Every structure is written in structure tokens, then in C-alpha cells.
Amino acid sequence: MRTYTNVKDLGNLKSAVEEALEIKKNRFAYKHLGENKTLLMVFFNSSLRTRLSTQKAGMNLGMNTMVLDINQGAWKLETERGVIMDGDKSEHILEAIPVMGNYCDIIGVRAFALFENKEDDYQEKILNQFIQYSGKPVFSMEAATGHPLQAFADLITIEEYKKSARPKVVMTWAPHPKALPQAVPNSFADFMNEAEVDFVITHPEGYELDSKFVRGAKVEYNQDKALAGADFVYAKNWAAYADPDYGKILSKDRSWTVTTEKMALTNNAYFMHCLPVRRNMIVSDDVIESPQSIVIQEAANREISAQTVIKRMLENL
């Protein structure tokens, strides 16, 4: 594996999940792979789970790990060609990236959507520049349009908790006070469409996602109908994708909040969320604190998804 940005990069998905579950049984079995190798994690945006879980994954594999926070202790980077650099950005990303590549063996990159230009966001300019110019294997720690480490961890969690061979998985939009990227729902859809699940997406009209991620999934605009019989409920907010409303909040309808009443419509479903979560906006206190909430277990599997990806990259160095 040279890059990891979407579900296709894992190859056979069933085999990838089986490999992850084996790694979880003995996290230090492949420590020899990372000996004298260095993982560089580059953050253009804030992080808690991604930073800690990915660093831990690298350490489990015997790697040296380095963290670089862009704009917080590093030079501010210009990312566009043709710009007269007479402002507060002292270095261009096209010099910075190959320099970073000299100091490490594998690079993880985290760079969110800016919501300034949909075309720029969906071209994944920053992530793809690292892939093109670093000379090293690169994986996404969340990009403008995808979060494949999260989605892989989500699938691992579903595999651990499912009670039927083909569970019903519902991803529901929920209200939020800020405009959030489509990265997490895009990747969750990307993975669920390839997994052995019955996948349903529910959201208010106007919140349709990019068709390349939705693919053959059922889209239901009535949340109650979507939740009926669900085995897993994955709640997430996202801003509008379609023009001319890209990046905008179209609704804060609190009737979409996942409550005990909503969960009662399901097949005693497990509740999932990528975290951090806005309580009593996305989900009520009683749901996220219930025995059916597996958000902590889901977060713990971020270490396992990252370790599986990094292990495969080390095996191909």
C-alpha cells in the first residue's frame, strides 16, 4: 500500500477487517516492521483521537513518531502557485513537502475542507500535493472530503458488535450549530457501500451527498422510517454539498436529534458517532450514556485501523 485515501486502497475489505482484528489481539506482534523507521504526522487542523491513536499505532509498530502542527509552531504555509508571498505565510508547501519527506518514511496528513471553493476541496489539493511531492507513502488522517481511518474503525466496530450476518446500518444527519465538512459521512458511506450491510442514509432535503459516495445506498428523507429496524445508528452532521449552498447550514431542526424515542424505533440498535459530539444537538444525554452507545469502543478502534494501514505501508517499503 502506497497511499490510503479511500476504501478501495484496502483491497479485499473482509480480509482487511480480519487483519485488523488479529492486530487487535496482539498490537506488538509486528514491532520489528517499524524499527528505525519514522512516522511524520502533519496537522493543518486540530485533533484528539486522530493524533493520539495514530501516534500510538506507530509506536505499537516500533516506529519513531514526529508531529508537526502547521500554523502552531511551524511556518505558515502558502498552498497556491502564483501567489506573491508578501503576507504572513513564510514558506511554500511545494518546498516544505519534499523537505518533510527527507525526515521520515511514512507521512500522515490532516487537512479539512475550507468551504471556500467546492472544486478545490473535492480535488483534495493539500493531500494530493503530499502524495505527489513527498516521495513517501502518504495516508489521510482526514482530508477535505474523506476520513478513511475513521470509517475503517467504524467498520471494525460494527463487525465486533453485529448480531446478524447482514445488519441494517443507518447514517442519520443531525443538527449542529456550525457548518461541518462532508468528510466523515462521505467515508462512512464509501465503506458501508462495500461492506456486507444494508445501508440507509437519512437527512433533510438539501443535504444530499456526492453521488460517488452515496452510490447504491438507499436515501430516505423520513428519519423515523429510516430508523425502523436499524441495528446500528450512526449520527453525524454535515453541511450542504450541492451548489449553490455548498458549505452552508440549511437547517438546525432539533427533531432530527437522536433521542431515546428515536432509538425505540430501531432493533435495539447500537449508537455510533465519530466524536467529538455536541450533546443534545446530535444526540441526547441518555442515548450516548446508554449501554447501547459504543462511541468509546469505536474511538478505541481508531488505533487499530491506523495500525493496520501503517503496517501495510511498512510491509511495502
C-alpha positions in Angstrom: 0.0 0.0 0.0 1.5 3.3 -1.1 -1.5 5.6 -0.4 -4.6 5.4 1.8 -7.4 7.8 1.0 -10.5 5.6 0.4 -11.9 2.1 0.8 -10.5 0.8 -2.4 -7.0 1.2 -1.1 -7.6 -1.6 1.3 -8.3 -4.2 -1.4 -10.5 -7.0 -0.1 -12.4 -5.4 2.7 -13.3 -8.6 4.6 -9.6 -9.5 4.7 -8.7 -6.1 5.9 -11.1 -6.3 8.8 -9.9 -9.8 9.7 -6.3 -8.5 9.7 -7.3 -5.6 11.9 -9.0 -7.9 14.4 -5.9 -10.1 14.5 -3.7 -7.0 15.2 -6.1 -6.0 18.0 -5.3 -9.4 19.7 -1.6 -8.6 19.8 -0.7 -5.0 19.0 3.0 -5.5 19.3 3.4 -8.6 17.1 4.8 -6.5 14.2 7.0 -4.2 16.1 10.0 -5.3 14.0 8.5 -3.7 10.9 8.9 -0.2 12.3 12.3 -0.5 13.8 14.5 2.5 12.7 11.5 3.9 10.7 9.9 7.3 11.3 6.2 8.3 11.0 5.6 12.0 10.5 2.1 13.3 11.2 1.2 16.7 9.7 -1.7 18.5 11.1 -3.3 21.5 9.4 -6.3 21.2 11.8 -7.0 20.3 15.4 -7.2 16.7 16.6 -7.6 14.5 19.7 -8.4 10.9 18.6 -6.6 11.0 15.3 -3.4 12.4 16.9 -3.3 10.0 19.9 -4.5 6.9 18.1 -2.2 7.3 15.1 0.8 8.1 17.2 0.1 5.1 19.4 -0.3 2.9 16.3 3.1 3.9 15.0 4.6 3.2 18.4 3.0 -0.2 18.5 4.8 -0.9 15.3 8.2 0.2 16.7 8.3 3.5 14.8 9.7 6.8 15.8 6.9 9.3 15.6 7.0 13.1 14.9 4.1 15.5 15.0 4.1 18.8 13.1 1.3 21.3 13.7 1.1 23.7 10.8 0.5 27.3 11.9 1.2 26.3 15.5 5.0 26.2 15.9 5.8 25.8 12.2 6.0 28.4 9.4 2.6 29.2 7.9 2.4 27.6 4.5 1.3 29.0 1.2 -0.5 26.3 -0.8 -1.3 28.1 -4.1 1.0 28.7 -7.0 1.3 32.2 -8.5 0.8 34.0 -5.2 3.1 36.9 -4.3 4.2 35.8 -0.8 4.2 39.2 0.9 1.8 38.3 3.7 2.1 36.2 6.8 3.0 32.9 5.0 6.7 32.4 5.0 7.1 29.1 3.2 5.5 27.4 0.2 4.1 24.0 0.6 6.0 22.8 -2.5 9.3 23.3 -0.8 8.1 22.2 2.6 6.7 18.8 1.5 9.9 17.4 -0.1 11.8 18.6 3.0 9.4 16.8 5.3 9.8 13.7 3.1 13.6 13.7 3.8 13.0 13.3 7.5 10.6 10.3 7.6 9.5 7.1 6.0 5.7 7.5 6.1 3.5 10.6 6.3 0.0 11.1 7.6 -1.8 14.3 6.7 -4.8 16.0 8.2 -6.3 19.0 6.3 -10.0 19.9 6.4 -12.3 21.4 3.8 -12.1 25.2 3.7 -15.7 25.7 2.3 -14.3 28.5 0.1 -14.4 26.6 -3.2 -16.1 23.2 -3.6 -13.9 22.3 -6.6 -10.7 23.0 -4.6 -12.0 20.9 -1.6 -13.1 18.0 -3.7 -9.8 17.9 -5.6 -8.0 17.3 -2.3 -5.3 19.8 -3.2 -3.3 19.6 0.0 -3.4 15.8 0.4 -2.6 15.2 -3.2 0.4 17.5 -3.1 1.8 15.4 -0.3 1.2 12.3 -2.4 2.8 13.9 -5.4 5.8 15.7 -3.9 6.9 13.9 -0.7 8.3 10.8 -2.3 7.0 8.8 0.6 3.8 6.7 1.3 1.0 9.0 2.4 -2.2 8.3 4.3 -5.1 10.6 5.1 -5.8 11.4 8.7 -8.9 13.3 7.5 -9.0 15.3 4.4 -11.4 17.8 2.8 -13.7 15.1 1.6 -12.9 11.9 3.4 -11.9 10.4 6.7 -10.9 6.8 5.8 -9.2 5.9 9.1 -12.5 6.7 10.9 -14.6 4.8 8.5 -12.3 1.7 8.8 -12.6 1.9 12.6 -16.4 2.2 12.3 -16.5 -1.0 10.2 -14.3 -2.9 12.6 -16.6 -1.8 15.4 -19.7 -2.9 13.5 -18.0 -6.3 12.8 -17.4 -6.7 16.5 -20.9 -5.9 17.6 -23.2 -7.1 14.9 -25.7 -9.8 15.8 -26.7 -10.8 12.3 -24.7 -11.6 9.2 -26.1 -8.5 7.3 -27.1 -5.8 9.8 -29.1 -2.7 8.9 -26.9 0.3 9.3 -28.4 3.8 9.2 -26.4 7.0 8.9 -28.6 9.9 10.0 -27.9 13.6 9.7 -28.4 15.5 12.9 -28.4 19.3 13.7 -25.2 21.2 14.7 -24.5 24.9 15.3 -21.6 25.0 12.9 -21.1 24.1 9.2 -19.2 20.8 9.2 -17.5 19.1 6.2 -18.8 16.0 4.5 -15.6 14.0 5.1 -16.9 11.6 7.8 -20.3 10.9 6.1 -18.6 10.5 2.7 -16.1 7.9 4.0 -18.7 6.1 6.1 -20.9 5.8 3.0 -17.8 4.7 1.0 -17.1 1.9 3.4 -20.7 0.8 4.1 -21.5 0.5 0.4 -18.7 -2.1 0.1 -19.4 -3.9 3.4 -21.9 -6.7 4.0 -24.6 -4.5 5.5 -28.0 -3.0 4.5 -27.1 0.7 4.3 -29.6 3.6 4.6 -28.8 7.3 4.6 -31.4 9.7 6.1 -31.3 13.5 6.0 -33.5 16.5 5.3 -33.9 17.5 1.7 -31.0 19.7 0.5 -28.3 17.6 2.4 -27.7 15.1 -0.4 -24.1 13.9 -0.5 -21.8 13.5 -3.6 -23.2 10.6 -5.6 -19.8 9.0 -5.9 -20.0 8.2 -2.2 -23.8 7.5 -2.0 -23.7 5.1 -4.9 -26.4 2.5 -4.4 -27.3 3.3 -0.9 -31.0 3.9 -0.1 -31.7 7.5 0.8 -34.7 8.1 3.0 -35.9 11.7 3.9 -38.1 10.5 6.7 -35.8 9.8 9.7 -38.4 7.7 11.5 -38.9 5.4 8.5 -35.1 5.1 8.1 -34.5 4.1 11.7 -37.2 1.4 11.8 -35.5 -1.9 12.4 -31.9 -0.5 12.4 -29.2 -2.5 14.1 -26.7 0.4 14.1 -27.4 4.2 14.1 -24.5 6.4 13.0 -25.3 10.1 13.7 -23.4 12.9 12.0 -23.9 16.4 10.9 -22.7 17.8 7.6 -23.2 21.0 5.7 -24.8 21.2 2.3 -22.9 19.7 -0.6 -24.9 20.8 -3.6 -24.4 24.2 -5.3 -25.2 27.0 -4.7 -25.4 26.1 -1.0 -22.1 24.3 -0.6 -20.8 24.6 2.9 -24.0 26.2 4.3 -26.3 25.3 7.2 -29.7 24.8 5.8 -31.4 23.5 8.9 -31.0 23.2 12.7 -34.1 21.2 13.1 -33.9 19.6 16.5 -36.4 17.0 15.6 -33.5 15.2 13.9 -31.6 14.8 17.2 -31.1 11.2 18.1 -33.2 10.6 21.3 -34.5 7.7 23.3 -37.7 8.0 21.4 -35.9 7.7 18.1 -33.8 4.8 19.2 -37.0 3.0 20.3 -37.9 2.7 16.6 -34.8 0.6 16.0 -33.9 -3.1 16.6 -32.3 -2.2 19.9 -29.6 -0.5 17.8 -26.1 0.4 18.8 -25.4 4.2 18.7 -22.3 5.4 16.9 -20.6 8.7 16.4 -17.0 9.7 15.4 -16.7 12.2 18.3 -16.4 14.9 19.4 -20.2 15.2 19.7 -22.5 18.1 20.6 -24.8 16.6 23.3 -28.4 17.4 23.0 -27.9 18.7 19.4 -26.6 15.5 17.7 -27.6 13.1 20.4 -29.4 13.2 23.8 -27.5 12.6 27.1 -29.5 9.4 27.8 -28.7 7.8 24.4 -25.0 8.5 24.4 -24.7 7.3 28.0 -26.8 4.2 27.4 -25.4 0.6 27.3 -26.2 0.6 23.5 -23.7 3.5 23.0 -20.4 2.2 21.6 -18.8 5.6 20.8 -15.9 4.9 23.2 -15.2 1.4 21.7 -15.4 3.0 18.3 -12.8 5.6 19.2 -10.6 2.9 20.6 -10.6 1.1 17.3 -9.1 4.2 15.7 -5.8 2.8 17.0 -6.4 -0.5 15.2 -7.5 1.0 11.9 -4.4 3.2 11.8 -2.1 0.4 12.8 -3.5 -1.9 10.1 -2.9 0.8 7.4 0.6 1.7 8.7 1.6 -2.0 8.9 0.7 -2.5 5.3 2.7 0.6 4.3 5.7 -0.6 6.2 5.5 -4.0 4.6 5.8 -2.4 1.2 8.7 0.0 1.9 
